[in-house]
Amino acid sequence: MAETGSDQAGDMKHDNISSPGISDQEKEMATNAFEAFNAGSYDESLRNLDNLQELNKDDYKITMNKAITEFYKSGQTTTSTLKQMLTTLKNQMHAAVEDIDGLDDVENSILYYNQAVIHYHMRQYSEAISIGEKLYQFLEPFEKFAQAVCFLLVDLYLLTFQPEKALHLLAVLEKLTVKEGNSKNGKGESANSMNKESAALKAEFTAMIEAAKSKMHQYKVRAYIQMKSLKACKREIKSVMNTSGNSAPSLFLKSNFEYLRGNYRKAVKLLNSSNIAEHPGPLKTGECVRCMFWNNLGCIHFAMGKHNLGLFYFKKALQENDNTCAQLGDGGNGQAAKMFTGIPMCALLANKRYELLYNCGIQLLHIGRPLAAFECLMEAVQVYHSSPRLWLRLAECCITANKGSTEQETKGLPSKKGIVQAVVGQGYHRKIVLASQSTQNTIYSEGQSAAIPVASMEFAAICLRNALLLLPEHQQHDSKPDNGSKSCSQPGSTESGSETSDACSGKTQEGDKFIPAAPSSPLRKQEVENLRCSILACSAYVALALGDNLMALNHAEKLLHQTKLSGSLKFLGHLYAAEALISLDRISDAIAHLNPENVTDVSLGVSSTEQDQGSDKGDLEPVESSGKQTPLCYPSSVSSARATMLFNLGSAYCLRSEYEKARKCLHQAASMVNTKEIPPEAILLGVYLELQNGNTQLALQIIKRNQLLPSVMPISSPDLRKKPLPFQSSQPVQPIQTPSSFTQVQRK
């Protein structure tokens, strides 16, 4: 947009020259001021403008041109001062953007356009779009100015993830450019084809038209990439390569296109072939290409599942971003950019620190470093505090950090050494001490406010509450069926559903509204519902960990009542509801949830082909999920999930003293899983049942062999983990408890 700002200043000074009713002296002064401005002689331009203002004190355009000249004289670093001056001029005219209702206001369009440009660079996109859309209604009398307004609006639409509007405007702009080119060519031919001056002007105009067409092709590629429309994007990529050649922007766009197709090696090769050293710096373009380069490499390697390498590239991007900010006079913390002082206006958009921190946080969450991820995401949430997806990620950091703590591991049942913790005494007095179960209602931050941003379960509950409040209310009806919905139940996973064919073809279904979720892509209606399911599942788990059983039951029941629920989250919903009900001494209700027939599907609903990643020039779109890894804590098959249900069902029957039913559940579950994968809690339950039945020797045999039922030969099946979580965990299942009447074996 730096070039647009320069063009806009020229247009305004030219406007003073062509205005009717001015003397020859005023025309000469205006011409001199305009030429001096274009030559970079801002002092001389200001002198001419001062002389011109003495002759015509009531013309606000002279004051506006003086303000813009002083702005360029300062190196475009006084953005807030220029904004204040333009606002003052607008108030003097007693005009507001909303009051533009006729062609009489068109002469003030330059003032409005300048305001829109400043809003754009200050990241105030909604205000800029509001002004631009008003100006778009009065573009017919203009040519070059109309093109500037259209390009500004297209940029704004792409930055706010509205590719359909951008494509519509590009189609209008393309027609306008072709019409303008035909009319200019006709005039040139009819005037005098032998005139060398007219031939030079015609060549210059042709070059300008070609540059506009090349720019439009790049905008179209960006729009199609955001829409995941690969066929249309492939056609436009060819046009971009033909018009722009192997320039850095064209190679970046083609690399992003190959990334969406899954050709990761080719995407990396294209990035490496781009000569980013020749690209102008952020002072001229407002873009740090080296930062984009490292970020894109990080995104590609993240999609390939190479998370440590992806994190390395994201850190390199952060270093480049901090170096760029230091060169611009901003120490890398964004304080100067927030004040809009000391940094050229065109470079205000160059700082991508918070987007990169978001990417680093998601990557750290994937490689099992939740505390480092929490620090990154907490810094990003200061800017993107209205993103429900980001609050969910913070909660996942808290859960992961707490489930893997040393304190929790020592209190939990050991999975490798079996259930025997120690042997006390000898001979007749020899006793076996069993390992204690983990404490259910653990306090994670004693004596500390839950609102303090630390990676605690209390803070996770606050994060999840924020995420739920930021989601829109439920819709009364669903316009289309679920199309490959995703689960957000693993760290950094994407909750958005797969793109529909309508989206890929560039059509937006009526009523399919987008919910902003910066710095990620906006959420479609079905993606919002998938995100809601993931938040409810995490909320139920956190409430159980904090001992708030009523709240856990409430979240679990809300989860089970969702209209479109993935099999994995439905399985978790029944388990969490049953655990809360058992803690509330509502055993009969818990047994209804633990019915194995409730489990018919355990798929995560994650598509491995779709990425939640679009393109924005340098593809600084925050990454969400590779969609490749399945959490180890999830049962890998329906039979494994039903075995988990049966183990917990046996525990529930045991609490009602229905020992025979509990024994049948254990027998049935043991026949469905591998012996080595039987949870320690189930072995403890088997010991208790045998002791209740008076079979002390069999109970000891179960303990010594660490096998639930030595006489039963189980059928081998895939892995079964201890407790399914909203994502990876190894905390044991809570419903399986040993009643207090257990006296034959001592417990610590």
Disulfide bonds with the S-S distance in Angstrom:
none
